[in-house]
Amino acid sequence: ARQMCAAAEEDPRLTEERVADEVDVVIVGGGPAGLAASIRLKQLANEKGMDEFRVCIVEKGSEIGAHILSGAVIDPTALSELIPDWKEKEAPLNTPVNSDRLLYLSEKGSVPIPVLSPMTNHGNYIASLGNLCRWLAKEAEELGVEIYPGYAATEVLYDEGPEGAVRGIATNDMGKDGKPKSNFERGMELHAGVTLFGEGCRGSLTRELLERYKLREAAGAQHQTYGIGIKEVWKVPDAQHVLGEVTHTFGWPMDPKTYGGSFMYHWENNQVSLGFVVALDYENPYMNPYKELQRWKHHPAISKVLEGGECISYGARAISEGGIQCLPKLDFPGGALIGDSAGFLNVPRIKGTHGAMKSGMLAAEASFAELAQRAEDNSKATVHLGKYPEAFKSSWLYKELHAVRNFRPAFQYGLYGGMAVAGLDTFILRGAAPFTLKHAHRDDQSLKPAGECTPIEYPKPDGKISFDLLTNLQRSNTAHEENQPCHLTLVDATVPTERNLAKYDGPEARFCPAGVYEYITDEDTGKSRLQINQSNCIHCKTCDIKDDNINWVPPEGGGGPKYSEM
């Protein structure tokens, strides 16, 4: 599916007053952080007999789980704190990890490496994070949480007081093709005492909040650094399936300067989840993360698992890899950041779900305490959630992330230098090094000119183990309402051809894992232009990260991928 982006036109219906509703807490995003926060809030309210305490989740996906993608090997620590009887309630964590493998790959061979703590996965579970979120949503609704999938929060609402506090959000308008159509619906407003933002990695509203309240500067935090994770789910023959086996690889096909690696997890119903993660601070503009995954699958250690199998699902998403030194100030007047909106990923463990859930729970406890006190005082004062970052610093999550803070930035020294520095601090000193490494530069500043780099020759897909991009894209079930205003906007329309194509040979066409960007050359004039196929977009946010000229904002609610088993 391809379409040209259309410019929005002015229309008086676009400024009509929106319907507004009042709730106690509104949560943006129905991922693990938002769902955990909602459950904890209602647990606390119900314990106090506050049955009218309203918690509302707004989720841009067509259903809970539609936009959720993770490896995923899940650490159940936070889940056990939140719902101690999750096993009895049949949470979809059915495959405990029973073996760990770490392989260093050359082009044809592999060398097993000992798996050391904290990278071991004893006590963890291989699962679909999307399925876990669907189960958490059911638990939340049973407690009284209101969940509204298919509605994209696109505007932060602020009060007019001296602090300019957040007072809620507004959803985007529906039914536009440059101007309102016959089915046009104005977005609605949700006003709340507390607004929690759990948009996931590189959320558009989170970006606005970071700038408005100078949250990175307030925390003395570094810029965030990211990776792109590209994933497939396969069903494989019985003889090639090892239930509960976890494999990670590093080395080939990455060059030693580029941070990246792979995962392969065997779980229920003969399914194998596999994928490749490439750090977005890579230098070579000819790098194509999607094609790296495809050629990696042909390595003998990987292809022997997939032969005779079937790829049933595909997707991608960006991840926040920066670590604790990149965490912004978590709270601001009227709200807070939770989950990957802030960045609680443990990079060496390759786990973020438990951290996202814990952050949501801590924010929920701080929010409820403040709102309950405000109700007792019959006050309308702005809520401040300073107790949330205080609780985080006293939690096991802070201790865990602080201990591995130097792992990811160590690899700015290349694969072998990174292994030496990260290995010393993470596995020997256990995070007790008297220093905290900094990241070198932002991801959108890392590319070298194409003339200084060697083009990468990727093998053609065979249609059995490897696939062309558009074939795989169909497995993501991606769809958007046709002819809506483009949600991928250019700051400067001349940059794609005058800078990106001229200097970097058009990297947008390679770093996007959904075929959104392509350069079209006019046969008569020989001039090229950038075409944006926005209906292909799987909402991974890679373009917004890697190119400072692209601004990603949510399209109409309900659009995008509809992942299954991811």
C-alpha positions as CSV (number, residue, x, y, z in Angstrom):
1,A,0.0,0.0,0.0
2,R,1.4,3.3,-1.0
3,Q,0.1,6.8,-0.9
4,M,1.4,10.3,-1.2
5,C,1.1,12.5,1.9
6,A,-1.5,15.2,1.6
7,A,-1.4,18.6,3.2
8,A,-4.1,19.4,5.7
9,E,-6.5,22.3,4.9
10,E,-8.1,24.8,7.2
11,D,-11.8,24.2,8.0
12,P,-13.9,25.7,10.8
13,R,-15.0,22.3,12.0
14,L,-11.4,21.6,13.1
15,T,-11.7,24.3,15.8
16,E,-15.1,23.4,17.2
17,E,-15.1,22.8,20.9
18,R,-14.3,19.3,21.9
19,V,-16.3,17.1,24.3
20,A,-14.4,16.8,27.6
21,D,-14.5,14.3,30.4
22,E,-13.1,14.5,33.9
23,V,-11.1,11.6,35.4
24,D,-8.7,11.2,38.3
25,V,-5.8,9.7,36.3
26,V,-5.4,9.5,32.5
27,I,-2.7,7.2,31.2
28,V,-1.4,7.5,27.7
29,G,-0.4,4.1,26.3
30,G,-1.7,0.6,27.0
31,G,1.7,-1.1,27.3
32,P,3.1,-2.8,30.3
33,A,3.9,0.4,32.1
34,G,0.5,2.0,31.6
35,L,-1.4,-1.2,32.4
36,A,0.6,-1.9,35.6
37,A,0.0,1.7,36.7
38,S,-3.7,1.5,36.1
39,I,-4.0,-1.8,38.1
40,R,-2.0,-0.5,41.0
41,L,-4.1,2.7,41.1
42,K,-7.3,0.8,41.2
43,Q,-6.0,-1.7,43.8
44,L,-5.2,1.2,46.1
45,A,-8.5,3.0,45.4
46,N,-10.5,-0.1,46.0
47,E,-8.7,-0.8,49.2
48,K,-9.7,2.6,50.4
49,G,-13.3,2.1,49.3
50,M,-12.9,4.8,46.7
51,D,-15.1,3.2,44.1
52,E,-15.6,6.4,42.1
53,F,-11.9,6.9,41.6
54,R,-11.6,6.9,37.8
55,V,-8.5,5.7,35.9
56,C,-8.6,5.9,32.1
57,I,-6.1,4.4,29.5
58,V,-6.0,5.9,26.0
59,E,-4.3,3.5,23.5
60,K,-3.6,4.4,19.8
61,G,-3.6,0.7,18.6
62,S,-6.8,-0.8,17.4
63,E,-6.7,-3.1,20.5
64,I,-4.5,-3.6,23.5
65,G,-1.4,-5.5,22.2
66,A,-1.8,-4.4,18.6
67,H,1.3,-2.2,18.7
68,I,3.2,-4.2,21.3
69,L,6.4,-5.9,20.3
70,S,9.2,-7.3,22.4
71,G,11.6,-10.3,22.3
72,A,10.4,-11.4,24.8
73,V,12.0,-13.1,27.8
74,I,10.1,-11.7,30.7
75,D,11.4,-11.3,34.3
76,P,8.3,-11.8,36.4
77,T,9.6,-9.8,39.5
78,A,7.3,-6.8,39.0
79,L,4.4,-8.9,37.9
80,S,4.7,-10.9,41.1
81,E,4.6,-7.8,43.1
82,L,1.6,-6.5,41.3
83,I,-0.5,-9.7,41.0
84,P,1.0,-12.3,43.3
85,D,-1.4,-15.0,42.1
86,W,-0.7,-14.5,38.4
87,K,-0.1,-18.2,37.8
88,E,-3.4,-19.1,39.3
89,K,-5.0,-16.4,37.1
90,E,-3.4,-18.0,34.1
91,A,-1.2,-15.2,32.9
92,P,0.2,-16.2,29.5
93,L,3.7,-17.0,30.8
94,N,3.8,-20.7,29.9
95,T,7.4,-21.3,28.9
96,P,10.1,-21.1,31.6
97,V,13.6,-20.6,30.3
98,N,15.5,-23.9,30.8
99,S,18.7,-23.2,28.8
100,D,20.8,-20.2,27.9
101,R,23.3,-19.9,25.0
102,L,25.5,-17.0,23.9
103,L,27.3,-17.4,20.6
104,Y,30.0,-15.4,18.9
105,L,29.4,-15.7,15.2
106,S,31.8,-15.6,12.3
107,E,30.4,-15.8,8.8
108,K,30.2,-19.6,8.8
109,G,31.1,-20.7,12.3
110,S,30.2,-20.0,16.0
111,V,31.9,-20.1,19.3
112,P,29.9,-20.6,22.5
113,I,30.6,-18.0,25.2
114,P,29.8,-18.6,28.9
115,V,26.6,-16.9,30.0
116,L,27.3,-14.9,33.2
117,S,25.1,-13.1,35.6
118,P,23.3,-10.7,35.1
119,M,22.6,-12.1,31.6
120,T,21.3,-15.5,32.8
121,N,17.6,-16.1,32.4
122,H,16.9,-18.6,35.2
123,G,13.4,-17.9,36.6
124,N,12.3,-15.9,33.5
125,Y,9.7,-16.8,30.9
126,I,9.5,-16.8,27.1
127,A,6.3,-15.2,26.0
128,S,4.4,-12.7,23.7
129,L,4.4,-9.3,25.4
130,G,1.3,-8.5,23.4
131,N,-0.5,-11.4,24.9
132,L,0.6,-10.5,28.4
133,C,-0.7,-6.9,27.8
134,R,-4.0,-8.3,26.7
135,W,-4.2,-10.3,29.9
136,L,-3.2,-7.3,32.0
137,A,-5.9,-5.3,30.3
138,K,-8.5,-7.9,31.3
139,E,-7.3,-7.7,34.9
140,A,-7.4,-3.9,34.8
141,E,-10.9,-3.8,33.5
142,E,-12.1,-6.2,36.2
143,L,-10.8,-3.7,38.7
144,G,-12.7,-0.9,37.0
145,V,-10.1,0.7,34.8
146,E,-11.6,2.3,31.6
147,I,-9.6,1.4,28.5
148,Y,-10.1,3.1,25.2
149,P,-8.2,1.5,22.3
150,G,-8.2,3.1,18.9
151,Y,-7.8,6.6,20.3
152,A,-4.5,8.4,19.7
153,A,-3.5,11.1,22.3
154,T,-2.0,13.9,20.1
155,E,-2.2,17.0,22.3
156,V,-1.1,17.7,25.9
157,L,-3.5,20.1,27.7
158,Y,-2.0,22.7,30.1
159,D,-3.6,24.9,32.7
160,E,-3.1,28.6,32.6
161,G,-1.5,28.9,36.0
162,P,2.1,30.0,36.7
163,E,3.4,26.4,36.5
164,G,1.7,25.6,33.3
165,A,0.8,22.2,34.7
166,V,-0.5,19.3,32.6
167,R,-4.2,18.9,33.0
168,G,-4.9,16.1,30.6
169,I,-4.7,15.2,26.9
170,A,-6.8,15.4,23.8
171,T,-7.2,12.8,21.1
172,N,-6.8,13.5,17.4
173,D,-9.7,14.2,15.0
174,M,-11.0,11.3,12.9
175,G,-12.2,11.3,9.4
176,K,-10.0,13.7,7.5
177,D,-8.5,13.7,4.0
178,G,-6.9,17.1,4.1
179,K,-10.3,18.4,5.2
180,P,-13.1,16.9,7.3
181,K,-15.0,14.1,5.5
182,S,-18.6,13.1,6.0
183,N,-17.6,10.8,8.9
184,F,-15.5,13.5,10.6
185,E,-15.4,13.4,14.4
186,R,-13.7,16.0,16.6
187,G,-11.3,14.6,19.1
188,M,-12.2,14.6,22.8
189,E,-10.4,15.9,25.9
190,L,-9.7,14.0,29.0
191,H,-8.9,16.2,32.0
192,A,-7.2,14.6,35.0
193,G,-5.5,15.4,38.3
194,V,-2.6,13.3,37.1
195,T,-1.5,12.3,33.6
196,L,1.0,9.5,33.2
197,F,2.7,9.2,29.8
198,G,3.6,5.6,28.9
199,E,3.8,6.1,25.1
200,G,6.8,3.8,24.7
201,C,10.1,4.7,23.0
202,R,10.3,8.2,21.4
203,G,6.7,9.2,22.2
204,S,5.6,12.3,20.4
205,L,4.0,13.8,23.5
206,T,6.9,12.8,25.6
207,R,9.2,14.8,23.3
208,E,7.1,17.8,23.9
209,L,7.2,17.4,27.6
210,L,10.9,16.9,27.7
211,E,11.4,20.2,25.9
212,R,8.7,22.2,27.7
213,Y,9.9,21.3,31.2
214,K,13.6,20.8,30.3
215,L,13.5,17.4,32.0
216,R,16.8,16.2,30.7
217,E,18.5,19.4,31.8
218,A,16.8,19.2,35.2
219,A,18.2,15.7,35.8
220,G,21.6,16.4,34.3
221,A,20.9,13.6,31.9
222,Q,22.5,12.8,28.6
223,H,20.7,12.5,25.3
224,Q,19.0,9.2,24.8
225,T,20.5,6.6,22.4
226,Y,18.4,4.0,20.6
227,G,18.4,0.7,18.8
228,I,16.0,-0.7,16.2
229,G,14.7,-4.2,17.0
230,I,13.3,-6.2,14.0
231,K,11.5,-9.4,14.9
232,E,9.9,-12.4,13.2
233,V,7.9,-15.3,14.8
234,W,8.2,-18.7,13.2
235,K,6.6,-22.1,13.6
236,V,9.2,-24.8,13.1
237,P,9.2,-28.6,12.9
238,D,9.2,-30.7,16.1
239,A,12.7,-32.0,15.5
240,Q,14.1,-28.4,15.4
241,H,12.2,-27.0,18.4
242,V,13.9,-26.9,21.8
243,L,11.2,-25.7,24.3
244,G,12.6,-23.1,26.7
245,E,15.9,-22.5,24.9
246,V,17.2,-18.9,24.8
247,T,20.0,-18.0,22.3
248,H,21.7,-14.7,21.8
249,T,24.5,-14.0,19.3
250,F,26.9,-11.2,18.6
251,G,29.7,-10.7,16.0
252,W,28.7,-11.4,12.3
253,P,27.1,-9.9,10.4
254,M,27.8,-6.6,12.3
255,D,31.1,-4.8,11.7
256,P,33.2,-4.3,14.9
257,K,32.3,-0.6,15.0
258,T,28.5,-1.2,15.1
259,Y,26.7,-2.3,18.3
260,G,24.2,-5.0,17.6
261,G,23.2,-8.6,18.1
262,S,20.4,-11.2,17.8
263,F,18.0,-13.3,19.8
264,M,16.2,-16.6,19.2
265,Y,13.7,-18.0,21.7
266,H,11.9,-21.3,21.6
267,W,8.4,-21.2,23.2
268,E,5.0,-22.7,23.2
269,N,3.2,-24.2,20.1
270,N,6.5,-24.9,18.3
271,Q,7.0,-21.2,18.0
272,V,10.4,-19.5,17.7
273,S,10.7,-15.8,18.2
274,L,13.9,-14.3,16.6
275,G,15.2,-11.0,15.8
276,F,18.1,-8.6,15.3
277,V,18.9,-5.3,17.1
278,V,21.1,-2.7,15.5
279,A,22.2,0.4,17.5
280,L,21.0,3.6,15.7
281,D,24.4,5.3,16.2
282,Y,25.8,3.3,13.3
283,E,28.1,5.2,10.8
284,N,27.6,3.6,7.4
285,P,24.6,5.0,5.6
286,Y,24.4,1.8,3.5
287,M,23.5,-0.1,6.7
288,N,20.1,-1.8,6.2
289,P,18.9,-3.3,9.6
290,Y,16.1,-5.3,7.9
291,K,18.5,-6.9,5.5
292,E,21.0,-7.6,8.3
293,L,18.3,-9.8,9.9
294,Q,17.6,-11.5,6.6
295,R,21.2,-12.5,6.0
296,W,21.8,-13.4,9.7
297,K,19.1,-16.1,9.3
298,H,21.2,-17.9,6.7
299,H,24.0,-18.5,9.2
300,P,24.3,-22.3,9.7
301,A,23.6,-22.0,13.5
302,I,20.3,-20.2,12.7
303,S,19.0,-21.6,9.4
304,K,19.1,-25.2,10.7
305,V,16.3,-24.2,13.2
306,L,14.2,-22.5,10.5
307,E,14.4,-24.9,7.6
308,G,11.0,-26.4,6.8
309,G,9.3,-23.8,9.1
310,E,7.0,-20.9,8.4
311,C,7.3,-17.3,9.3
312,I,3.9,-16.2,10.7
313,S,4.5,-12.7,12.1
314,Y,6.8,-9.7,11.5
315,G,7.4,-6.3,13.1
316,A,9.8,-3.7,14.4
317,R,10.2,-1.0,17.1
318,A,12.9,1.3,18.4
319,I,14.2,0.7,21.9
320,S,15.8,3.2,24.4
321,E,19.3,1.9,25.1
322,G,20.9,4.8,26.9
323,G,20.7,3.5,30.5
324,I,20.2,5.3,33.8
325,Q,22.5,8.2,32.8
326,C,19.9,9.1,30.1
327,L,16.9,9.1,32.4
328,P,15.2,12.5,32.4
329,K,13.5,14.1,35.4
330,L,10.6,11.7,35.8
331,D,7.9,14.1,37.1
332,F,6.6,17.5,36.2
333,P,3.6,19.5,37.4
334,G,0.5,17.4,36.9
335,G,2.1,14.2,35.7
336,A,5.1,11.9,35.1
337,L,6.9,9.7,32.5
338,I,6.7,5.9,32.9
339,G,8.1,2.9,31.0
340,D,10.1,3.4,27.8
341,S,8.9,7.0,27.6
342,A,11.6,7.5,30.2
343,G,13.9,4.6,29.3
344,F,14.2,1.8,31.9
345,L,15.7,-0.9,29.7
346,N,18.4,-3.1,31.2
347,V,20.7,-3.4,28.1
348,P,22.9,-6.4,29.0
349,R,19.9,-8.3,30.2
350,I,17.9,-7.2,27.1
351,K,14.9,-6.7,29.3
352,G,12.6,-3.7,29.9
353,T,9.2,-5.1,30.6
354,H,9.8,-5.6,34.4
355,G,11.3,-2.2,34.6
356,A,8.5,-0.6,32.7
357,M,5.9,-2.3,35.0
358,K,7.8,-1.3,38.1
359,S,8.0,2.3,37.0
360,G,4.3,2.4,36.4
361,M,3.6,0.9,39.8
362,L,5.9,3.4,41.6
363,A,4.2,6.3,39.7
364,A,0.8,4.9,40.6
365,E,1.6,4.8,44.3
366,A,2.9,8.4,44.3
367,S,-0.1,9.6,42.3
368,F,-2.7,7.9,44.5
369,A,-1.1,9.3,47.7
370,E,-1.1,12.8,46.3
371,L,-4.7,12.6,44.9
372,A,-6.0,11.0,48.1
373,Q,-4.5,13.8,50.2
374,R,-5.9,16.4,47.8
375,A,-9.3,14.9,48.1
376,E,-9.1,14.9,51.9
377,D,-8.1,18.5,51.8
378,N,-10.8,19.4,49.3
379,S,-8.1,21.0,47.2
380,K,-7.7,21.7,43.5
381,A,-4.0,22.4,43.8
382,T,-1.6,21.1,41.1
383,V,-0.3,17.6,41.9
384,H,3.4,17.1,42.2
385,L,4.8,13.6,42.0
386,G,8.3,14.2,43.5
387,K,7.7,11.0,45.6
388,Y,7.9,8.9,42.4
389,P,11.5,9.6,41.6
390,E,12.4,9.3,45.3
391,A,10.7,5.9,45.4
392,F,12.6,4.9,42.2
393,K,15.9,5.7,43.7
394,S,15.1,3.5,46.7
395,S,13.9,0.6,44.5
396,W,15.5,-2.6,43.2
397,L,15.1,-1.2,39.7
398,Y,17.4,1.7,40.4
399,K,20.0,-0.6,41.9
400,E,19.7,-2.9,38.8
401,L,20.1,-0.2,36.3
402,H,22.9,1.6,38.1
403,A,24.9,-1.6,38.2
404,V,24.9,-1.9,34.3
405,R,25.1,1.8,33.4
406,N,28.5,1.5,31.7
407,F,27.6,-1.5,29.5
408,R,26.1,0.2,26.5
409,P,28.4,3.3,26.3
410,A,31.4,1.0,26.6
411,F,30.8,-0.1,23.0
412,Q,31.6,3.3,21.6
413,Y,35.2,1.8,21.7
414,G,34.1,-0.9,19.2
415,L,33.3,-4.6,19.8
416,Y,36.5,-5.7,21.4
417,G,37.1,-2.5,23.5
418,G,33.5,-2.5,24.5
419,M,33.7,-6.2,25.6
420,A,36.8,-5.4,27.8
421,V,35.3,-2.3,29.5
422,A,31.8,-3.6,29.8
423,G,33.0,-7.0,31.0
424,L,35.2,-5.5,33.7
425,D,32.5,-3.1,35.1
426,T,29.4,-5.3,34.7
427,F,30.7,-8.8,35.5
428,I,33.7,-8.2,37.7
429,L,33.2,-4.9,39.5
430,R,29.4,-5.4,39.4
431,G,28.8,-1.7,38.6
432,A,31.0,-0.4,41.3
433,A,33.4,1.4,38.9
434,P,34.1,5.0,40.2
435,F,32.9,6.5,36.9
436,T,29.9,6.7,34.6
437,L,30.6,6.6,30.9
438,K,29.0,9.0,28.5
439,H,27.5,8.4,25.1
440,A,29.5,9.9,22.3
441,H,26.8,11.7,20.2
442,R,23.2,11.6,19.2
443,D,22.1,8.9,16.8
444,D,21.1,11.5,14.1
445,Q,24.6,12.8,14.1
446,S,26.5,9.6,13.5
447,L,26.4,9.0,9.8
448,K,29.5,9.4,7.7
449,P,29.2,10.7,4.1
450,A,28.5,7.9,1.6
451,G,31.7,8.7,-0.2
452,E,33.7,7.7,2.9
453,C,31.8,4.3,3.3
454,T,31.7,1.0,1.5
455,P,28.3,-0.1,0.1
456,I,27.0,-3.3,1.7
457,E,26.1,-6.1,-0.6
458,Y,23.1,-8.0,0.7
459,P,22.1,-11.4,-0.7
460,K,18.7,-11.7,-2.4
461,P,16.0,-13.3,-0.3
462,D,15.2,-16.9,-1.1
463,G,11.6,-16.8,-0.1
464,K,12.1,-19.6,2.4
465,I,14.4,-18.4,5.1
466,S,14.7,-14.8,4.0
467,F,12.0,-12.5,2.5
468,D,11.7,-9.2,0.7
469,L,10.4,-6.4,2.8
470,L,6.9,-6.0,1.4
471,T,6.2,-9.7,1.8
472,N,7.2,-9.6,5.4
473,L,5.2,-6.3,5.9
474,Q,2.0,-8.1,5.1
475,R,2.7,-10.3,8.2
476,S,2.4,-7.2,10.4
477,N,-1.3,-6.6,9.4
478,T,-0.5,-2.9,9.0
479,A,-3.3,-0.7,7.8
480,H,-4.2,3.0,8.0
481,E,-7.3,5.0,7.1
482,E,-6.7,6.1,3.5
483,N,-6.1,9.7,2.5
484,Q,-5.6,11.1,6.0
485,P,-3.1,13.9,6.6
486,C,0.5,12.6,6.7
487,H,1.8,11.7,10.1
488,L,5.4,11.8,8.9
489,T,6.3,15.4,8.3
490,L,9.4,17.1,7.1
491,V,10.9,20.1,8.8
492,D,12.5,21.2,5.5
493,A,11.2,19.6,2.3
494,T,14.5,20.3,0.5
495,V,16.7,18.3,3.0
496,P,15.9,14.8,1.6
497,T,17.4,15.5,-1.9
498,E,19.8,18.3,-1.1
499,R,21.4,16.7,2.0
500,N,20.3,13.1,2.6
501,L,20.5,11.9,-1.0
502,A,23.4,14.1,-2.1
503,K,25.6,13.4,0.9
504,Y,24.4,10.1,2.4
505,D,22.8,8.4,-0.7
506,G,19.3,8.4,0.8
507,P,19.6,6.4,4.1
508,E,15.8,6.7,4.8
509,A,15.2,4.1,2.2
510,R,17.4,1.7,4.2
511,F,16.9,2.4,7.9
512,C,13.1,2.2,7.7
513,P,11.9,-1.5,8.3
514,A,8.6,-0.9,6.5
515,G,9.4,0.6,3.1
516,V,7.9,4.0,4.0
517,Y,10.6,6.0,2.3
518,E,11.8,5.7,-1.2
519,Y,13.4,7.9,-3.8
520,I,11.7,8.2,-7.2
521,T,13.7,9.4,-10.2
522,D,11.9,11.2,-13.0
523,E,12.8,9.5,-16.3
524,D,12.5,12.7,-18.3
525,T,14.4,15.1,-16.0
526,G,16.6,12.7,-14.1
527,K,15.7,14.4,-10.9
528,S,14.9,12.5,-7.7
529,R,12.3,13.1,-5.0
530,L,11.4,11.5,-1.7
531,Q,8.2,9.6,-1.7
532,I,6.6,8.8,1.7
533,N,4.4,5.7,1.8
534,Q,2.8,6.5,5.1
535,S,0.3,3.7,5.0
536,N,3.2,1.2,5.3
537,C,4.3,2.7,8.7
538,I,4.6,0.3,11.6
539,H,5.1,3.0,14.2
540,C,8.7,2.0,15.1
541,K,9.9,5.7,15.3
542,T,13.3,4.9,13.7
543,C,12.9,7.8,11.2
544,D,12.2,10.3,13.9
545,I,15.4,9.2,15.7
546,K,17.8,8.8,12.8
547,D,16.8,11.8,10.8
548,D,16.5,15.2,12.5
549,N,14.3,16.4,9.6
550,I,11.5,13.9,10.1
551,N,8.9,14.4,12.7
552,W,6.7,11.4,13.6
553,V,3.2,12.1,15.1
554,P,0.4,9.7,15.6
555,P,-2.0,9.0,12.7
556,E,-5.7,8.4,13.3
557,G,-6.3,6.1,16.2
558,G,-6.6,2.4,15.3
559,G,-4.1,2.6,12.4
560,G,-0.8,0.9,12.2
561,P,0.2,-2.7,12.8
562,K,-2.0,-5.3,14.4
563,Y,0.5,-7.7,15.8
564,S,-0.2,-11.2,16.9
565,E,2.1,-13.4,19.0
566,M,4.6,-10.5,19.3
